[in-house]
Amino acid sequence: MTSYELPFTPEELSESDSSMAPLAGLQILELSTYVAGPSCGVALAQLGADVIRIDPVGGATDIRRLPLDKNGDSLYWAGLNKAKRSIEINTNSPAGRDLVYELLVASGSNGGILLTNSVGQEWLSYENLRMHREDLIEIHIEGRSDGKPAVDYTINCEVGLPVITGPPELNHPVNHVLPAWDLLTGLHAAIGVLSADRRRMRTGKGQFIAVSLADVAVATMGHLGFLSDVSLNGRDRLRDGNYLYGSFGCDFRSRDGRQVMIVALTERQWQNLIKLTGAGEVISALERTIGVDLTAEEVRYQYREVLVGLFRPWFEQRGFDEIAKALDENRVLWGPYRSVEGLVNNASSILNLSPIMDSVERSGVGNYLSPRGVLRHGDWAGIPSKESHYLGQDTRQILGDVLHLEGATIDELQREGIIGGDR
């Protein structure tokens, strides 16, 4: 296991550093599950917002999602709820719902913000919530904008990407491993929170914002030219393995069986690759023979299989270490293929060279790596990663600090099953 040298230690951060966080003072209630909503919440929390995750007593459906630690607790849940406070409320009960309303009202001018992906919950409708707080901001994450249920994996199969993922010889779709639409939707929801809050500061008015995974997916396909290519050119993207569409990029295998990805987007990168592999004369002869100019990206893509065949022997004749050294020295754009284990345990991986990673101790389990926010501010070190709060850990504190409830009142709510919190 690699030893992790942090750019600074948590002890070096003073209380004033927390107050310098960009979103310090902003309070958000998060009533959502799985990836999209929680990823929005964690992004805002890592920028200093007070994000309070509301779970039903005993936890929502994602409380036990894999992977688990050796104590049976979800590492997935902990990762998507870091830097948040956790409260358990029985929202099936009128008294529990009243607590949510009161939290929205009591949070002051920097609060009154609800992030949710609830479906069919009339008590969480914008019209109902506005009766409790006129300037309410509600961000609602949907599967599809037509109201039908959907998750990342049912959206992804519709946009066409699984059909063009994988080697050309496959005759079946390949689903993605990364929940990309969930994560992009979460970031769009975070932008929605900040844009609505800024508008409220100017006008005093709240706002309802809806964002769906389906809309994010088709918008992304549009931004990247997939849709217009079909509409204007009548082309459907083909499955092309590890070739980089529209430019030159492909994977190569070393003599000792390691694989690297090579990309030549710019003219300089292309010339550096030619110089390194000694293929200049052959490529010049190819250009003369077939009458093309391979300095053009789209032409390199058109003749990608021929070019890969020219470059492949250089890689196959060398070991990985020699290849890596030569690629770096010749400023060729490349990256090594790794397993997730290799990402964690290899000292030269992008993880172990990243300044955002902290080593965190998980009670009864051991040390693990946890990321801070990815925005690196010039005058703020970021919120240090800590062990994620367990389910309901902050229930009593939140009810006391935000709603100013007495201990005896909180005890009674717990006895009646309206709140959880003890573990």
Contacts in CASP RR format, 6 or more apart in sequence:
PFRMAT RR
TARGET T0000
AUTHOR 0000-0000-0000
METHOD contacts of the structure
MODEL  1
MTSYELPFTPEELSESDSSMAPLAGLQILELSTYVAGPSCGVALAQLGAD
VIRIDPVGGATDIRRLPLDKNGDSLYWAGLNKAKRSIEINTNSPAGRDLV
YELLVASGSNGGILLTNSVGQEWLSYENLRMHREDLIEIHIEGRSDGKPA
VDYTINCEVGLPVITGPPELNHPVNHVLPAWDLLTGLHAAIGVLSADRRR
MRTGKGQFIAVSLADVAVATMGHLGFLSDVSLNGRDRLRDGNYLYGSFGC
DFRSRDGRQVMIVALTERQWQNLIKLTGAGEVISALERTIGVDLTAEEVR
YQYREVLVGLFRPWFEQRGFDEIAKALDENRVLWGPYRSVEGLVNNASSI
LNLSPIMDSVERSGVGNYLSPRGVLRHGDWAGIPSKESHYLGQDTRQILG
DVLHLEGATIDELQREGIIGGDR
1 345 0 8 1.000
2 344 0 8 1.000
2 345 0 8 1.000
2 346 0 8 1.000
2 347 0 8 1.000
2 352 0 8 1.000
4 352 0 8 1.000
4 357 0 8 1.000
4 358 0 8 1.000
4 359 0 8 1.000
4 369 0 8 1.000
6 357 0 8 1.000
6 358 0 8 1.000
6 359 0 8 1.000
7 355 0 8 1.000
7 381 0 8 1.000
8 381 0 8 1.000
10 358 0 8 1.000
10 384 0 8 1.000
10 386 0 8 1.000
12 381 0 8 1.000
13 381 0 8 1.000
13 382 0 8 1.000
13 384 0 8 1.000
17 380 0 8 1.000
17 381 0 8 1.000
17 382 0 8 1.000
18 24 0 8 1.000
18 48 0 8 1.000
18 383 0 8 1.000
20 379 0 8 1.000
20 380 0 8 1.000
21 47 0 8 1.000
21 48 0 8 1.000
21 380 0 8 1.000
21 382 0 8 1.000
21 383 0 8 1.000
22 47 0 8 1.000
22 48 0 8 1.000
22 377 0 8 1.000
22 380 0 8 1.000
23 44 0 8 1.000
23 47 0 8 1.000
23 48 0 8 1.000
23 49 0 8 1.000
24 48 0 8 1.000
24 49 0 8 1.000
25 48 0 8 1.000
25 49 0 8 1.000
25 50 0 8 1.000
25 110 0 8 1.000
26 44 0 8 1.000
26 48 0 8 1.000
26 49 0 8 1.000
26 50 0 8 1.000
26 110 0 8 1.000
26 111 0 8 1.000
26 113 0 8 1.000
26 197 0 8 1.000
27 49 0 8 1.000
27 50 0 8 1.000
27 51 0 8 1.000
27 52 0 8 1.000
27 107 0 8 1.000
27 108 0 8 1.000
27 110 0 8 1.000
27 111 0 8 1.000
27 112 0 8 1.000
27 113 0 8 1.000
28 41 0 8 1.000
28 44 0 8 1.000
28 49 0 8 1.000
28 50 0 8 1.000
28 51 0 8 1.000
28 52 0 8 1.000
28 111 0 8 1.000
28 113 0 8 1.000
28 114 0 8 1.000
28 115 0 8 1.000
28 193 0 8 1.000
29 52 0 8 1.000
29 54 0 8 1.000
29 100 0 8 1.000
29 103 0 8 1.000
29 104 0 8 1.000
29 107 0 8 1.000
29 112 0 8 1.000
29 113 0 8 1.000
29 114 0 8 1.000
29 115 0 8 1.000
30 37 0 8 1.000
30 38 0 8 1.000
30 40 0 8 1.000
30 41 0 8 1.000
30 51 0 8 1.000
30 52 0 8 1.000
30 53 0 8 1.000
30 54 0 8 1.000
30 84 0 8 1.000
30 114 0 8 1.000
30 115 0 8 1.000
30 116 0 8 1.000
31 53 0 8 1.000
31 54 0 8 1.000
31 91 0 8 1.000
31 100 0 8 1.000
31 114 0 8 1.000
31 115 0 8 1.000
31 116 0 8 1.000
31 118 0 8 1.000
31 124 0 8 1.000
32 38 0 8 1.000
32 40 0 8 1.000
32 115 0 8 1.000
32 116 0 8 1.000
32 117 0 8 1.000
32 118 0 8 1.000
32 141 0 8 1.000
33 60 0 8 1.000
33 61 0 8 1.000
33 62 0 8 1.000
33 117 0 8 1.000
34 61 0 8 1.000
34 62 0 8 1.000
34 65 0 8 1.000
34 117 0 8 1.000
34 151 0 8 1.000
34 182 0 8 1.000
35 80 0 8 1.000
35 152 0 8 1.000
35 179 0 8 1.000
35 182 0 8 1.000
35 183 0 8 1.000
35 186 0 8 1.000
36 117 0 8 1.000
36 141 0 8 1.000
36 152 0 8 1.000
36 181 0 8 1.000
36 182 0 8 1.000
36 183 0 8 1.000
36 185 0 8 1.000
36 186 0 8 1.000
36 189 0 8 1.000
36 213 0 8 1.000
37 115 0 8 1.000
37 117 0 8 1.000
37 141 0 8 1.000
37 185 0 8 1.000
37 186 0 8 1.000
37 189 0 8 1.000
38 53 0 8 1.000
38 62 0 8 1.000
38 80 0 8 1.000
38 81 0 8 1.000
39 80 0 8 1.000
39 182 0 8 1.000
39 183 0 8 1.000
39 186 0 8 1.000
39 187 0 8 1.000
40 115 0 8 1.000
40 139 0 8 1.000
40 141 0 8 1.000
40 185 0 8 1.000
40 186 0 8 1.000
40 187 0 8 1.000
40 189 0 8 1.000
40 190 0 8 1.000
40 193 0 8 1.000
41 49 0 8 1.000
41 51 0 8 1.000
41 53 0 8 1.000
41 84 0 8 1.000
41 115 0 8 1.000
41 186 0 8 1.000
41 190 0 8 1.000
42 51 0 8 1.000
42 79 0 8 1.000
42 80 0 8 1.000
42 81 0 8 1.000
42 82 0 8 1.000
42 83 0 8 1.000
42 84 0 8 1.000
43 186 0 8 1.000
43 187 0 8 1.000
43 190 0 8 1.000
43 373 0 8 1.000
44 51 0 8 1.000
44 190 0 8 1.000
44 193 0 8 1.000
45 51 0 8 1.000
45 82 0 8 1.000
45 83 0 8 1.000
45 84 0 8 1.000
45 383 0 8 1.000
46 82 0 8 1.000
46 83 0 8 1.000
46 372 0 8 1.000
46 373 0 8 1.000
46 382 0 8 1.000
46 383 0 8 1.000
47 373 0 8 1.000
47 375 0 8 1.000
47 383 0 8 1.000
48 83 0 8 1.000
48 383 0 8 1.000
50 85 0 8 1.000
51 83 0 8 1.000
51 84 0 8 1.000
51 85 0 8 1.000
52 84 0 8 1.000
52 85 0 8 1.000
52 86 0 8 1.000
52 87 0 8 1.000
52 103 0 8 1.000
52 394 0 8 1.000
52 398 0 8 1.000
53 81 0 8 1.000
53 84 0 8 1.000
53 85 0 8 1.000
53 86 0 8 1.000
53 87 0 8 1.000
54 87 0 8 1.000
54 88 0 8 1.000
54 89 0 8 1.000
54 91 0 8 1.000
54 100 0 8 1.000
55 63 0 8 1.000
55 86 0 8 1.000
55 87 0 8 1.000
55 88 0 8 1.000
55 89 0 8 1.000
55 391 0 8 1.000
55 392 0 8 1.000
56 88 0 8 1.000
56 89 0 8 1.000
56 90 0 8 1.000
56 91 0 8 1.000
56 92 0 8 1.000
57 88 0 8 1.000
57 89 0 8 1.000
57 90 0 8 1.000
57 417 0 8 1.000
57 419 0 8 1.000
57 420 0 8 1.000
58 88 0 8 1.000
58 391 0 8 1.000
58 420 0 8 1.000
59 88 0 8 1.000
59 391 0 8 1.000
62 74 0 8 1.000
62 76 0 8 1.000
62 77 0 8 1.000
63 74 0 8 1.000
63 77 0 8 1.000
63 391 0 8 1.000
64 72 0 8 1.000
64 74 0 8 1.000
64 77 0 8 1.000
65 74 0 8 1.000
65 76 0 8 1.000
65 77 0 8 1.000
66 74 0 8 1.000
66 76 0 8 1.000
67 74 0 8 1.000
67 75 0 8 1.000
67 76 0 8 1.000
68 74 0 8 1.000
68 75 0 8 1.000
69 75 0 8 1.000
69 362 0 8 1.000
69 365 0 8 1.000
70 365 0 8 1.000
71 364 0 8 1.000
71 365 0 8 1.000
73 390 0 8 1.000
75 368 0 8 1.000
77 388 0 8 1.000
77 391 0 8 1.000
78 362 0 8 1.000
78 387 0 8 1.000
78 388 0 8 1.000
79 370 0 8 1.000
79 388 0 8 1.000
81 388 0 8 1.000
81 389 0 8 1.000
82 370 0 8 1.000
82 385 0 8 1.000
82 386 0 8 1.000
82 388 0 8 1.000
83 383 0 8 1.000
83 385 0 8 1.000
83 386 0 8 1.000
83 388 0 8 1.000
84 388 0 8 1.000
84 389 0 8 1.000
85 389 0 8 1.000
85 393 0 8 1.000
85 394 0 8 1.000
85 397 0 8 1.000
85 398 0 8 1.000
86 389 0 8 1.000
86 390 0 8 1.000
86 391 0 8 1.000
86 392 0 8 1.000
86 393 0 8 1.000
86 394 0 8 1.000
86 395 0 8 1.000
87 392 0 8 1.000
87 394 0 8 1.000
87 395 0 8 1.000
87 398 0 8 1.000
87 399 0 8 1.000
87 419 0 8 1.000
87 421 0 8 1.000
88 391 0 8 1.000
88 392 0 8 1.000
88 395 0 8 1.000
88 419 0 8 1.000
88 420 0 8 1.000
88 421 0 8 1.000
89 96 0 8 1.000
89 99 0 8 1.000
89 100 0 8 1.000
89 395 0 8 1.000
89 418 0 8 1.000
89 419 0 8 1.000
89 420 0 8 1.000
90 96 0 8 1.000
90 417 0 8 1.000
90 418 0 8 1.000
90 419 0 8 1.000
90 420 0 8 1.000
91 97 0 8 1.000
91 100 0 8 1.000
91 123 0 8 1.000
93 417 0 8 1.000
93 418 0 8 1.000
95 413 0 8 1.000
95 416 0 8 1.000
95 418 0 8 1.000
96 418 0 8 1.000
96 419 0 8 1.000
97 123 0 8 1.000
99 399 0 8 1.000
99 403 0 8 1.000
99 413 0 8 1.000
99 418 0 8 1.000
99 419 0 8 1.000
101 129 0 8 1.000
101 132 0 8 1.000
101 133 0 8 1.000
102 403 0 8 1.000
103 398 0 8 1.000
103 402 0 8 1.000
103 403 0 8 1.000
104 111 0 8 1.000
104 112 0 8 1.000
104 114 0 8 1.000
104 129 0 8 1.000
104 132 0 8 1.000
104 133 0 8 1.000
104 136 0 8 1.000
105 112 0 8 1.000
105 132 0 8 1.000
105 133 0 8 1.000
106 402 0 8 1.000
106 403 0 8 1.000
106 404 0 8 1.000
107 113 0 8 1.000
107 402 0 8 1.000
112 133 0 8 1.000
112 135 0 8 1.000
112 136 0 8 1.000
112 137 0 8 1.000
113 136 0 8 1.000
113 137 0 8 1.000
113 138 0 8 1.000
113 139 0 8 1.000
113 193 0 8 1.000
113 196 0 8 1.000
113 197 0 8 1.000
114 124 0 8 1.000
114 129 0 8 1.000
114 136 0 8 1.000
114 137 0 8 1.000
114 138 0 8 1.000
114 139 0 8 1.000
115 139 0 8 1.000
115 141 0 8 1.000
115 189 0 8 1.000
115 193 0 8 1.000
116 124 0 8 1.000
116 138 0 8 1.000
116 139 0 8 1.000
116 140 0 8 1.000
116 141 0 8 1.000
117 140 0 8 1.000
117 141 0 8 1.000
117 142 0 8 1.000
118 124 0 8 1.000
118 140 0 8 1.000
119 142 0 8 1.000
119 149 0 8 1.000
122 128 0 8 1.000
124 138 0 8 1.000
126 136 0 8 1.000
126 138 0 8 1.000
126 140 0 8 1.000
126 208 0 8 1.000
129 136 0 8 1.000
129 138 0 8 1.000
130 136 0 8 1.000
134 206 0 8 1.000
135 200 0 8 1.000
135 204 0 8 1.000
135 205 0 8 1.000
135 206 0 8 1.000
136 206 0 8 1.000
137 193 0 8 1.000
137 196 0 8 1.000
137 197 0 8 1.000
137 200 0 8 1.000
137 206 0 8 1.000
137 207 0 8 1.000
137 209 0 8 1.000
138 207 0 8 1.000
138 208 0 8 1.000
138 209 0 8 1.000
139 189 0 8 1.000
139 192 0 8 1.000
139 193 0 8 1.000
139 196 0 8 1.000
139 209 0 8 1.000
139 211 0 8 1.000
140 208 0 8 1.000
140 209 0 8 1.000
140 210 0 8 1.000
140 211 0 8 1.000
141 185 0 8 1.000
141 186 0 8 1.000
141 189 0 8 1.000
141 210 0 8 1.000
141 211 0 8 1.000
141 212 0 8 1.000
141 213 0 8 1.000
142 210 0 8 1.000
142 211 0 8 1.000
142 212 0 8 1.000
142 213 0 8 1.000
142 214 0 8 1.000
143 149 0 8 1.000
143 150 0 8 1.000
143 151 0 8 1.000
143 155 0 8 1.000
143 212 0 8 1.000
143 213 0 8 1.000
143 214 0 8 1.000
144 150 0 8 1.000
144 155 0 8 1.000
144 212 0 8 1.000
144 213 0 8 1.000
144 214 0 8 1.000
145 210 0 8 1.000
145 212 0 8 1.000
145 214 0 8 1.000
145 215 0 8 1.000
150 212 0 8 1.000
150 213 0 8 1.000
150 214 0 8 1.000
151 182 0 8 1.000
151 213 0 8 1.000
152 179 0 8 1.000
152 180 0 8 1.000
152 181 0 8 1.000
152 182 0 8 1.000
152 213 0 8 1.000
153 175 0 8 1.000
153 179 0 8 1.000
155 181 0 8 1.000
155 213 0 8 1.000
155 214 0 8 1.000
155 217 0 8 1.000
156 162 0 8 1.000
156 175 0 8 1.000
156 176 0 8 1.000
156 180 0 8 1.000
156 181 0 8 1.000
156 217 0 8 1.000
157 173 0 8 1.000
157 175 0 8 1.000
158 214 0 8 1.000
158 217 0 8 1.000
159 217 0 8 1.000
159 218 0 8 1.000
159 221 0 8 1.000
160 173 0 8 1.000
161 176 0 8 1.000
162 173 0 8 1.000
162 174 0 8 1.000
162 175 0 8 1.000
162 176 0 8 1.000
163 173 0 8 1.000
163 239 0 8 1.000
164 237 0 8 1.000
164 238 0 8 1.000
164 239 0 8 1.000
164 240 0 8 1.000
165 173 0 8 1.000
165 174 0 8 1.000
165 175 0 8 1.000
165 176 0 8 1.000
165 239 0 8 1.000
166 174 0 8 1.000
166 239 0 8 1.000
166 241 0 8 1.000
167 239 0 8 1.000
167 241 0 8 1.000
168 238 0 8 1.000
168 239 0 8 1.000
168 240 0 8 1.000
168 241 0 8 1.000
170 239 0 8 1.000
181 213 0 8 1.000
181 216 0 8 1.000
181 217 0 8 1.000
181 220 0 8 1.000
182 213 0 8 1.000
184 216 0 8 1.000
184 220 0 8 1.000
185 211 0 8 1.000
185 212 0 8 1.000
185 213 0 8 1.000
185 216 0 8 1.000
186 211 0 8 1.000
188 211 0 8 1.000
188 216 0 8 1.000
189 209 0 8 1.000
189 211 0 8 1.000
192 209 0 8 1.000
192 211 0 8 1.000
195 209 0 8 1.000
196 206 0 8 1.000
196 207 0 8 1.000
196 209 0 8 1.000
199 205 0 8 1.000
199 206 0 8 1.000
199 207 0 8 1.000
200 206 0 8 1.000
200 207 0 8 1.000
218 227 0 8 1.000
221 227 0 8 1.000
222 228 0 8 1.000
226 237 0 8 1.000
229 235 0 8 1.000
229 237 0 8 1.000
230 236 0 8 1.000
237 245 0 8 1.000
242 249 0 8 1.000
242 250 0 8 1.000
242 251 0 8 1.000
242 261 0 8 1.000
243 249 0 8 1.000
243 250 0 8 1.000
243 301 0 8 1.000
243 304 0 8 1.000
243 308 0 8 1.000
244 250 0 8 1.000
244 263 0 8 1.000
244 301 0 8 1.000
245 301 0 8 1.000
246 297 0 8 1.000
246 298 0 8 1.000
246 301 0 8 1.000
247 263 0 8 1.000
247 264 0 8 1.000
247 265 0 8 1.000
247 297 0 8 1.000
247 298 0 8 1.000
247 300 0 8 1.000
247 301 0 8 1.000
248 263 0 8 1.000
248 264 0 8 1.000
248 265 0 8 1.000
248 270 0 8 1.000
248 273 0 8 1.000
248 297 0 8 1.000
248 300 0 8 1.000
248 301 0 8 1.000
248 304 0 8 1.000
248 307 0 8 1.000
249 261 0 8 1.000
249 262 0 8 1.000
249 263 0 8 1.000
249 264 0 8 1.000
249 304 0 8 1.000
250 261 0 8 1.000
250 262 0 8 1.000
250 304 0 8 1.000
250 308 0 8 1.000
251 259 0 8 1.000
251 260 0 8 1.000
251 261 0 8 1.000
251 262 0 8 1.000
251 337 0 8 1.000
252 259 0 8 1.000
252 260 0 8 1.000
252 262 0 8 1.000
252 308 0 8 1.000
252 311 0 8 1.000
252 312 0 8 1.000
252 315 0 8 1.000
252 316 0 8 1.000
253 259 0 8 1.000
253 315 0 8 1.000
253 316 0 8 1.000
254 260 0 8 1.000
254 315 0 8 1.000
254 316 0 8 1.000
254 318 0 8 1.000
254 319 0 8 1.000
254 320 0 8 1.000
254 323 0 8 1.000
255 315 0 8 1.000
255 316 0 8 1.000
255 317 0 8 1.000
255 318 0 8 1.000
255 319 0 8 1.000
255 320 0 8 1.000
256 319 0 8 1.000
256 320 0 8 1.000
257 320 0 8 1.000
258 319 0 8 1.000
258 320 0 8 1.000
258 323 0 8 1.000
258 336 0 8 1.000
258 337 0 8 1.000
259 336 0 8 1.000
259 337 0 8 1.000
260 315 0 8 1.000
260 320 0 8 1.000
260 323 0 8 1.000
260 324 0 8 1.000
260 327 0 8 1.000
260 334 0 8 1.000
260 335 0 8 1.000
260 336 0 8 1.000
260 337 0 8 1.000
261 334 0 8 1.000
261 335 0 8 1.000
261 336 0 8 1.000
261 337 0 8 1.000
262 273 0 8 1.000
262 311 0 8 1.000
262 327 0 8 1.000
262 332 0 8 1.000
262 333 0 8 1.000
262 334 0 8 1.000
262 335 0 8 1.000
263 269 0 8 1.000
263 333 0 8 1.000
263 334 0 8 1.000
264 270 0 8 1.000
264 272 0 8 1.000
264 273 0 8 1.000
264 300 0 8 1.000
264 332 0 8 1.000
264 333 0 8 1.000
265 297 0 8 1.000
265 333 0 8 1.000
267 295 0 8 1.000
268 331 0 8 1.000
269 331 0 8 1.000
269 332 0 8 1.000
269 333 0 8 1.000
270 294 0 8 1.000
270 295 0 8 1.000
270 300 0 8 1.000
272 330 0 8 1.000
272 331 0 8 1.000
272 332 0 8 1.000
273 311 0 8 1.000
273 330 0 8 1.000
273 332 0 8 1.000
274 280 0 8 1.000
274 283 0 8 1.000
275 330 0 8 1.000
276 314 0 8 1.000
276 326 0 8 1.000
276 327 0 8 1.000
276 330 0 8 1.000
276 332 0 8 1.000
277 310 0 8 1.000
277 311 0 8 1.000
277 314 0 8 1.000
278 314 0 8 1.000
279 310 0 8 1.000
279 311 0 8 1.000
279 314 0 8 1.000
282 310 0 8 1.000
283 294 0 8 1.000
283 307 0 8 1.000
283 310 0 8 1.000
286 292 0 8 1.000
286 294 0 8 1.000
286 303 0 8 1.000
286 306 0 8 1.000
286 310 0 8 1.000
287 293 0 8 1.000
287 294 0 8 1.000
290 303 0 8 1.000
292 299 0 8 1.000
292 302 0 8 1.000
292 303 0 8 1.000
293 299 0 8 1.000
294 300 0 8 1.000
294 303 0 8 1.000
294 307 0 8 1.000
300 307 0 8 1.000
315 323 0 8 1.000
318 326 0 8 1.000
320 336 0 8 1.000
324 336 0 8 1.000
327 334 0 8 1.000
338 346 0 8 1.000
338 349 0 8 1.000
342 349 0 8 1.000
343 349 0 8 1.000
343 350 0 8 1.000
343 351 0 8 1.000
344 351 0 8 1.000
344 369 0 8 1.000
346 352 0 8 1.000
351 357 0 8 1.000
351 369 0 8 1.000
354 371 0 8 1.000
355 376 0 8 1.000
356 371 0 8 1.000
356 372 0 8 1.000
356 373 0 8 1.000
356 374 0 8 1.000
356 376 0 8 1.000
357 369 0 8 1.000
357 370 0 8 1.000
357 371 0 8 1.000
357 372 0 8 1.000
357 385 0 8 1.000
358 369 0 8 1.000
358 370 0 8 1.000
358 371 0 8 1.000
358 372 0 8 1.000
358 384 0 8 1.000
358 385 0 8 1.000
359 367 0 8 1.000
359 368 0 8 1.000
359 369 0 8 1.000
359 370 0 8 1.000
360 367 0 8 1.000
360 368 0 8 1.000
360 369 0 8 1.000
360 370 0 8 1.000
360 385 0 8 1.000
360 386 0 8 1.000
360 387 0 8 1.000
361 367 0 8 1.000
361 387 0 8 1.000
362 368 0 8 1.000
362 387 0 8 1.000
363 387 0 8 1.000
370 385 0 8 1.000
370 386 0 8 1.000
371 385 0 8 1.000
372 382 0 8 1.000
372 383 0 8 1.000
372 384 0 8 1.000
372 385 0 8 1.000
373 382 0 8 1.000
373 383 0 8 1.000
390 423 0 8 1.000
391 421 0 8 1.000
391 423 0 8 1.000
392 420 0 8 1.000
392 421 0 8 1.000
392 423 0 8 1.000
393 421 0 8 1.000
393 423 0 8 1.000
395 410 0 8 1.000
395 419 0 8 1.000
395 420 0 8 1.000
395 421 0 8 1.000
396 407 0 8 1.000
396 410 0 8 1.000
396 421 0 8 1.000
399 405 0 8 1.000
399 410 0 8 1.000
399 413 0 8 1.000
399 419 0 8 1.000
400 407 0 8 1.000
400 410 0 8 1.000
405 413 0 8 1.000
410 419 0 8 1.000
413 419 0 8 1.000
414 420 0 8 1.000
414 421 0 8 1.000
414 422 0 8 1.000
END
